[in-house]
């Protein structure tokens, strides 16, 4: 006859192995996802002309919002 403690320990070890395998698969998939996300983003910062244009557009939006709110500039 098999010892009940041995069967319980073997089942616990098998369960732990399955849990670790699932965790490792999830970790690898998460790393692959992050790698793809980093590869999709542009590495360079916007140029100076693009930043100036963006600041100009923000200023125009601020003025239009002030006009819509009825505030004198």
N, C-alpha and C positions, 0 to 999 in steps of 0.2 A: 504494500500500500504506500501511496505517496504521502509525504508529510504535508499537511495543509498550509503550513507556513511557507514551505518551498513553492507551492503552487501560487500562493498569494504574492510572494516576492517576484516570481517569474512574470505574473500578470502585470504587476506594477512596473517592472522593468520594461516590458513590452509596450505598455501604455506610455511610459515616459519617452521611449524611443520614437513612437509615432508622433507624440506631441512635439518633440525636438525636430523631427523631420518636417513637420508642417510649419513650424516657426522658421526654420532655415529657408524653406521655399518662399515663405512670405517676405523674409528679409531680402532675399535675392531679387524678388520681383519689385520690391520697394526701391532697392538700389538701381535697378534697371530703369524704373520710372523716373527717378530723380536724374539719372544720367541723360535720359531723353529730354527732360525739361531743361536741363542746363545747356544741352546742345541746341535747343530751339531758340534760346534767347540770344539777342545780339550781344557780343562781348564788348563792343566799343561804345563809348558814351556819345551822346548827340553832339553834333558840331556846334560851334559858337553861333553860326547863323541860324541854326534850327532853334537854339535856346532863345535867341533874340526874337525870332518870329513867334515863338510860343509866349514869351512875355508880352509882346504886342497884342496877341490875341486875348490874353488874360485881361489886359488893360481895357481893350474894347468891350469885353464882356462885362467888366466892372462898371464901365460908363453906361452901357445899355441897361444894366440892372438898376443903376441909380436913376436913370431916366424913367424906367418903368415904375419905380417906387415914388417918383415925383420929387426927387431931391435935386436941388440946384448944385451944379459943379462949379 
